[in-house]
Amino acid sequence: MSLRREEEEEEDPWGRLGGEEEGWDLSFSGAGFLGLYHVGVTHCLSQRAPRLLQGARRIYGCSSGALSALSIICGKSVDFCCSNLLGMVKRVERLSLGVLHPAYAPIEHIRQQLRDHLPGDSHVLASRRLGVSMTRWPDGRNFIATDFATREELIQALLCTLYFPFYCGTIPPEFRGERYFDGALSNNLPFSDSPSAITVSPFPGTVDICPQSGSASLHELNAFNASLQISTANAFLVFLSLVPPKPEVLADNCRQGYLDALRFLETRGLTREPLLWSLVSKEPPAPVEEPQGGPRVQGRQVGLSVRWDVPRVLVKDVPNFEQLAPELETALRKACRRDPGLWARFRGSVPGRALTYLLLPCTLPFEYVYFRSRRLVLWLPEVPADLHWMGAQLRSAALEVCSSLCAQLLGLGRPHVPSPVDSCLPQPQAAASVDPATEPSSTQQT
């Protein structure tokens, strides 16, 4: 997609040409624990091109991308986003079995965080501006929610798009009387084919803002409205989205998101200084001549050129990231800081982890009973609705099985009625039996 550069910062960098009806959208893909990549992208856009966020008509999101979209609309700081996402990663890190531990309950944790930190008018801010991609049960059709009557309804929509089947539980959450689950299983990148949408994804592929893959593979996987390059690096990133690594690894992923967003801006000519060039080379890039006779916006000629020679910069190529993005670097270091307590340091040490695994056969049964009982208590208010839904699903499945069995039995017991087509086909002739008494003699003369 082509972006248009204005001569002054106060004007729209997207360069609207068709009037008030035209504009642009933002679309954040599902990323799981790699959602911190979206935080780096958002911070770069807010610092280098704030009108791209403020002037967007609608911000779409799927799974953790929906949380990033909501943080933009509600004006959450980068420190808040980093501390909450990395705080959840550190909680998983403290569990002996990681995501397989019975204490791992991402939906309950996120629900509590949303209820504690979302402003009271968040549903008013999100209506007509936020688009949440969800997958409907059981037909698997995609649904994008854009209107939210109450704050609790907004929270339910976010929980639906975050719910991955059997990873987050067995009963999908409810939204407006229907059950939905992760939108990544039907539409992982809403409106990715729209020429007026800026798409963001932490997986290398054909997306506006994404990591540049170093693999030579030209094969791509197109599934769930998302394009992913088939490579070992992408497969590893998909694994990290479900099983979180150390917070320091995710912090580097966030920094890479900042660099990729900066490359997007410099490629489209939306920044005044070539910062990426200064990181890898001392020589400034050659100036790009603006095309003559191009379209005009408010009396000014708009450049439509795109620089494809902007260098690809990795986090390891930036020796001092704090100089490039001081606020983001401070938030990441603060969020990655471990508990300085003596017991926490002992549990994180090699002897402490070894002792934890040695005592696991004794402690795991008690932990399982405790956390399952706690989850059961939290589930009690939703028991009637969930049991009613489960009963309806069982009745529907039983009726479907009975109807298929009846159709098969009626098909076996029904006599075959020859059709006009059958009468036109040649019938096989059986061997005729000859009666010796009526058989004419071969010596009989006429």
C-alpha positions in Angstrom: 0.0 0.0 0.0 1.3 3.5 -0.8 1.5 6.3 1.8 1.6 10.0 0.9 4.0 12.4 2.7 2.9 15.9 3.7 5.3 18.9 4.1 4.0 19.8 7.6 3.5 17.6 10.6 0.1 19.1 11.4 -1.5 17.7 8.2 -2.6 14.1 7.6 0.4 12.0 6.6 -1.8 9.5 4.9 -2.9 12.1 2.3 -6.6 11.8 1.9 -7.6 12.4 -1.7 -11.2 11.4 -1.9 -12.7 13.5 0.9 -14.0 12.6 4.3 -15.2 9.1 3.4 -11.7 7.9 2.7 -9.1 7.1 5.3 -7.2 4.2 6.7 -7.5 1.5 9.3 -5.1 -0.4 11.5 -5.2 -4.2 11.9 -3.3 -6.2 14.5 -3.0 -9.9 14.1 -3.3 -12.5 16.8 0.1 -13.1 18.5 -0.4 -14.8 21.8 2.5 -14.0 24.1 4.2 -12.3 21.2 1.7 -9.4 21.6 4.5 -7.3 23.1 5.6 -6.9 19.4 2.4 -4.8 18.9 3.4 -2.6 21.9 6.7 -1.7 20.2 5.0 -1.0 16.9 2.4 1.2 18.6 5.0 3.1 20.6 7.0 3.9 17.4 3.9 5.1 15.6 2.8 7.2 18.5 6.3 8.9 18.7 7.2 9.2 15.0 3.8 9.5 13.3 1.0 10.1 15.8 -1.6 11.0 13.2 -1.5 7.4 12.0 -3.0 6.3 15.3 -5.2 9.4 16.0 -6.7 9.6 12.5 -7.4 5.9 11.9 -11.1 5.3 11.2 -11.1 1.9 13.0 -8.6 -0.3 14.7 -9.1 -4.0 14.3 -7.6 -6.7 16.4 -7.6 -10.5 16.9 -6.7 -12.3 20.1 -3.8 -10.3 21.8 -4.0 -7.8 18.9 -7.4 -6.8 20.1 -5.8 -5.9 23.5 -3.3 -3.8 21.7 -6.0 -2.0 19.7 -8.0 -1.3 22.9 -4.9 0.1 24.6 -4.5 2.6 21.8 -8.2 3.7 22.0 -8.1 4.0 25.8 -4.7 5.8 25.8 -2.8 3.3 27.9 0.9 4.1 28.5 3.7 1.9 27.2 4.7 1.2 30.8 1.2 -0.2 31.6 1.2 -2.5 28.6 4.7 -3.8 29.2 4.2 -4.4 32.9 0.9 -6.3 32.3 2.1 -8.5 29.5 5.5 -9.3 31.0 3.9 -9.7 34.4 1.8 -12.6 33.1 4.9 -14.1 31.5 6.7 -14.0 34.8 3.8 -15.7 36.5 4.0 -18.6 34.0 7.8 -18.7 34.5 7.3 -19.3 38.3 5.2 -22.3 37.6 7.1 -25.6 37.7 5.2 -27.0 34.6 4.7 -23.8 32.8 1.5 -23.6 30.8 0.7 -27.2 31.8 0.5 -26.4 35.5 -3.0 -26.5 37.0 -2.6 -22.9 38.3 -2.3 -21.6 34.7 -5.6 -19.9 33.9 -5.0 -17.1 31.3 -8.7 -16.3 30.8 -9.4 -15.7 34.5 -6.3 -13.6 34.9 -7.0 -11.4 31.9 -10.7 -11.0 33.0 -9.6 -9.8 36.4 -7.0 -7.4 34.8 -9.6 -5.9 32.5 -12.1 -5.4 35.3 -9.5 -3.7 37.4 -7.9 -1.4 34.8 -10.4 -0.6 32.1 -12.0 2.8 32.5 -15.7 3.0 33.1 -16.4 4.6 29.6 -14.2 2.1 27.7 -17.2 0.7 25.9 -18.1 4.2 24.7 -14.6 4.8 23.5 -14.4 1.4 21.8 -17.8 1.5 20.0 -17.5 2.3 16.3 -13.7 2.6 16.7 -12.7 -1.0 17.8 -13.2 -4.1 15.8 -12.8 -7.5 17.6 -12.5 -10.6 15.4 -14.2 -13.7 16.8 -15.0 -17.2 15.6 -18.6 -18.5 16.2 -19.3 -21.9 17.6 -20.0 -24.4 16.1 -20.1 -23.3 12.4 -16.7 -21.5 12.6 -17.9 -18.3 10.9 -16.1 -15.1 11.6 -17.8 -12.2 13.4 -16.3 -8.8 14.0 -17.9 -6.9 17.0 -17.8 -3.1 16.7 -20.6 -2.0 19.1 -20.5 -2.6 22.8 -23.5 -1.6 25.0 -21.7 -2.0 28.3 -18.2 -2.3 29.7 -18.9 -5.9 30.7 -20.0 -6.7 27.1 -16.6 -5.3 25.9 -14.8 -7.5 28.3 -16.7 -10.6 27.1 -15.9 -9.8 23.5 -12.2 -9.6 24.4 -12.3 -12.9 26.3 -14.0 -14.6 23.3 -11.3 -13.5 20.9 -8.6 -14.6 23.4 -10.1 -18.0 24.1 -8.1 -20.8 22.3 -10.0 -24.1 22.4 -8.7 -26.6 24.9 -5.7 -24.4 25.7 -7.7 -21.9 27.8 -10.5 -24.3 28.8 -13.2 -26.6 27.5 -16.3 -24.2 27.4 -16.0 -21.2 25.2 -17.2 -17.8 26.6 -20.5 -16.2 25.7 -21.1 -13.0 23.8 -24.7 -11.8 23.3 -26.2 -15.2 23.8 -23.8 -17.1 21.5 -20.5 -18.9 22.0 -17.3 -17.6 20.4 -13.6 -18.5 20.5 -10.3 -17.3 19.1 -10.7 -15.1 16.0 -7.4 -16.3 14.7 -9.0 -19.6 13.7 -11.3 -17.8 11.1 -9.8 -14.3 10.5 -6.4 -13.7 12.1 -5.8 -10.4 10.3 -9.1 -8.5 9.7 -9.2 -6.6 6.4 -5.7 -7.6 5.4 -6.7 -7.4 1.7 -7.9 -3.8 2.0 -5.6 -1.3 0.3 -6.4 1.3 3.1 -5.4 -0.9 6.0 -2.1 -0.9 7.8 -1.5 -4.5 8.9 0.8 -5.5 11.8 2.0 -9.0 12.6 5.0 -10.5 14.6 5.3 -13.3 12.0 7.3 -12.7 8.8 5.1 -12.6 5.7 3.4 -10.2 3.3 2.3 -7.7 6.0 3.0 -4.0 6.1 4.7 -4.1 9.5 6.4 -7.4 10.3 9.9 -8.8 10.9 12.0 -9.2 7.7 12.8 -12.9 7.4 16.3 -14.0 6.6 15.1 -17.3 5.1 15.4 -17.9 1.4 12.1 -19.8 1.3 9.6 -18.3 -1.1 6.7 -20.5 0.0 3.9 -19.0 2.0 1.0 -20.5 3.9 -2.3 -18.7 3.4 -4.7 -19.7 6.1 -7.3 -17.9 8.2 -6.9 -14.7 6.2 -3.2 -14.5 7.1 -0.1 -15.1 5.0 2.9 -16.7 6.8 6.3 -17.5 5.3 7.0 -21.2 5.6 10.3 -21.3 7.6 11.7 -22.7 10.8 11.9 -19.2 12.3 8.1 -18.8 11.8 7.4 -22.2 13.3 9.5 -21.3 16.3 7.6 -18.0 16.7 4.3 -19.8 16.6 5.6 -22.1 19.4 6.6 -19.0 21.4 3.2 -17.5 21.0 1.7 -20.4 23.0 4.6 -21.3 25.3 6.3 -18.1 26.5 10.1 -17.8 26.7 12.0 -15.6 29.2 10.8 -12.0 29.5 14.1 -10.8 28.1 13.4 -12.6 24.8 10.0 -11.0 24.5 11.5 -7.6 25.4 13.8 -8.0 22.3 10.7 -8.9 20.3 9.1 -5.7 21.4 12.2 -3.7 20.4 12.2 -5.4 17.0 8.6 -4.3 16.6 9.7 -0.7 17.2 12.5 -1.1 14.5 10.1 -2.7 12.0 7.6 0.1 12.4 10.3 2.7 12.0 11.4 0.9 8.8 7.8 1.1 7.6 7.7 4.8 8.2 11.0 5.5 6.5 10.1 3.3 3.5 6.9 5.4 3.0 8.7 8.6 3.6 6.8 9.6 6.8 9.9 10.5 8.9 12.1 13.6 8.5 15.4 11.9 9.4 16.8 8.5 8.1 17.4 7.0 11.6 17.9 3.4 10.4 20.6 4.6 7.9 22.5 6.2 10.7 22.5 3.0 12.7 24.2 0.9 9.9 26.0 3.5 7.8 27.4 7.0 8.2 26.6 8.0 4.7 23.1 9.5 4.3 20.9 8.0 1.6 20.5 9.7 -1.7 17.5 12.0 -1.9 14.5 10.7 -3.8 13.0 13.0 -6.4 9.3 13.6 -6.1 7.3 12.7 -9.2 6.1 15.5 -11.3 2.4 16.0 -12.1 1.2 13.9 -9.2 -2.0 14.4 -7.2 -2.3 17.4 -5.0 -3.7 17.8 -1.5 -4.8 21.3 -0.3 -2.7 22.8 -3.1 0.5 20.8 -2.3 1.9 18.1 -4.5 2.0 14.7 -2.8 4.8 12.3 -3.2 3.9 8.7 -4.1 7.5 7.3 -4.1 8.4 4.4 -1.9 12.0 3.6 -0.8 12.7 -0.1 -0.9 16.4 0.4 -0.1 15.8 1.2 3.6 18.1 -1.2 5.6 16.9 -4.1 7.6 18.0 -3.4 11.2 17.9 -6.0 14.0 18.0 -5.5 17.7 21.5 -6.7 17.9 22.6 -4.0 15.5 21.5 -1.2 17.9 24.1 -0.9 20.7 22.2 1.7 22.7 18.4 1.2 22.2 17.7 3.7 25.1 19.0 6.5 22.9 16.5 5.5 20.2 13.4 4.9 22.4 14.1 5.9 26.0 10.6 5.5 27.3 10.1 2.1 25.8 13.5 0.9 27.0 12.8 2.1 30.5 9.4 0.3 30.6 10.9 -2.9 29.3 13.7 -2.9 31.9 11.3 -2.2 34.7 8.9 -5.0 33.5 11.7 -7.5 33.2 13.1 -6.9 36.7 12.7 -9.9 39.0 11.6 -10.0 42.6 14.7 -9.1 44.7 13.5 -11.2 47.6 15.7 -14.0 49.0 13.0 -16.7 48.5 12.4 -15.6 44.9 16.1 -15.6 44.1 16.4 -19.1 45.6 13.5 -20.4 43.5 15.0 -19.0 40.4 18.4 -20.5 41.0 19.5 -24.0 39.8 19.4 -25.7 43.2 15.9 -24.2 43.9 14.5 -25.3 40.5 16.0 -28.8 41.0 14.4 -29.0 44.5 11.1 -27.9 43.0 11.1 -30.7 40.4 12.2 -33.3 43.0 9.3 -32.4 45.2 6.8 -32.3 42.3 5.4 -35.8 42.9 4.4 -34.8 46.4 3.3 -31.2 45.8 1.5 -31.5 42.4 -1.6 -33.5 43.7 -2.3 -30.9 46.4 -1.8 -28.0 44.0 -4.1 -29.7 41.5 -6.9 -30.1 44.1 -6.4 -26.5 45.4 -6.4 -24.7 42.0 -9.2 -26.9 40.5 -11.4 -26.2 43.6 -10.6 -22.5 43.3 -11.5 -22.5 39.6 -14.8 -24.4 40.4 -15.7 -21.7 42.9 -15.1 -19.0 40.3 -17.2 -20.9 37.8 -20.2 -21.2 40.0 -21.9 -18.0 38.8 -21.7 -19.3 35.2 -22.8 -22.8 35.9 -26.5 -22.5 34.8 -25.7 -20.9 31.5 -22.9 -23.3 30.7 -24.9 -26.4 31.7 -27.8 -25.1 29.5 -25.4 -24.7 26.6 -23.8 -28.1 27.1 -27.3 -29.8 27.2 -28.2 -28.0 24.0 -25.0 -29.2 22.4 -25.6 -32.8 23.5 -29.2 -32.8 22.2 -28.1 -31.4 18.9 -25.3 -34.0 18.6 -27.8 -36.8 19.5 -30.4 -35.6 17.0 -27.8 -35.4 14.3 -26.6 -38.9 15.0 -30.2 -40.3 15.0 -31.1 -38.5 11.8 -28.0 -39.9 10.0 -28.8 -43.5 11.3 -32.4 -43.2 10.2 -31.3 -42.0 6.8 -29.0 -45.0 6.4 -31.6 -47.5 7.6 -34.3 -46.1 5.2 -31.8 -46.2 2.4 -31.1 -49.9 3.0 -34.7 -50.9 3.4 -36.1 -48.9 0.4 -36.7 -51.1 -2.7 -34.9 -50.1 -5.8 -37.1 -48.3 -8.3 -35.7 -48.4 -11.9 -35.3 -44.9 -13.3 -35.7 -44.0 -17.0 -32.0 -43.9 -17.3 -31.7 -47.5 -16.1 -34.1 -48.6 -18.8 -31.9 -47.1 -21.5 -28.8 -49.0 -20.4 -28.1 -52.4 -21.9 -29.2 -55.2 -19.6 -26.9 -58.2 -19.1 -28.2 -61.4 -20.7 -28.2 -64.5 -18.7 -27.3 -67.9 -20.3 -30.5 -69.6 -21.6 -31.3 -73.1 -20.4 -32.1 -75.5 -23.3 -34.7 -78.3 -22.9 -33.5 -81.4 -24.6 -37.1 -82.5 -25.5 -37.8 -79.3 -27.4 -34.3 -78.8 -28.9 -34.5 -79.4 -32.7 -32.5 -82.3 -34.0 -29.5 -81.4 -36.0 -30.5 -84.1 -38.5 -34.1 -82.9 -38.9 -34.8 -81.8 -42.4 -37.3 -79.1 -43.4 
